[in-house]
Amino acid sequence: MSYSVGQVAAFSGVTVRTLHHYDEIGLLTPGDRTHAGHRRYSDADLDRLQRVLFYRELGFPLEEVAVLLDDPEADPMAHLRRQHELLESRIGKLREMAEAVERAMEARKMGINLTPEEKFEVFGEFDPDQYAAEAEQRWGGTDAYRESQRRTARYTKDDWKSFQEEFDGIHRRIADLQASGAPADSAEAVALAEEHRLFITRTNYACSREMHVKLGEMYVEDARFTAYYEKIRPGLAVYMRDIMRANAARGE
C-alpha cells in the first residue's frame, strides 16, 4: 500500500510543502514514485515520518533528527524508547506546571494571595529563557549547542537542582582556593578547573579545553558572568579564567 503526498499531509497534519522539504534535504525520501514522478509513501515511510515528528516536537533541529535516524546502530525500537523517555520527562514537568496553575486558580478563587516564592517555586532557580535567544543567536549553529539542547530537553526540575548544587560546590571550592592564595597554575587549581570542565561535558555538551578557555574569557568579558562570580568572591571571575587557561596549557 502506498500513499500520495496529499494523503500523507492529511494523515500527519504537516503541509505538503514541508514533506517536499523533507524529501529535498534527504530526511524523508518516499520509497516510490509514479510514472509521472509523483511521490508515493510506504508504511515504512510513514513510520519514519512519525519518528521525525516526535523528535521535532521534542525540540530537536532537523540536522540532529537526520543524524539520529540514520544512526546505523539505532533500530526503530531504540528511537521509540529514547522518545518515550524524553516524553515522560516532559510530561513530568508539565504535570508540575499544571499543579502550579491549579494552586494559583484555587488560591485566586479562595481570595488567598500566594507569596512570590510560592508563585515561582515550580521553576526553581533555573530560568530556561533568560539567555535562550542570545545563546541560540551566538551558538545555534554549533554541534555543542545542538548537543546541549538535546541533553537538557530531558532534564527534570530535580535534575536542575542537583546540577546547580554540584556546580555551586565546585565554585565554592575554587573560591576557597583563591582565598588561600594558591596560584592559578597550581596543581590544586588546575584539578578544580578540570573538574569544572568535565562537569560541563557531563551535563551539557562536550567541552574541549579550547572551548573551556573561551568560556573563561567570557566570564571576564561579559558583565553578567563577571557579576555572578564577583558575588561569590571578589576577583573570582579573573581567577576562573586564569585557572581554565592553566588547565588547558597543562593538558597540552
Summary of the structure (lengths in Angstrom):
residues: 252
radius of gyration: 23.8
end to end distance: 58.7
largest distance: 78.5
contacts: 666
relative contact order: 0.07
helix: 71%
strand: 3%
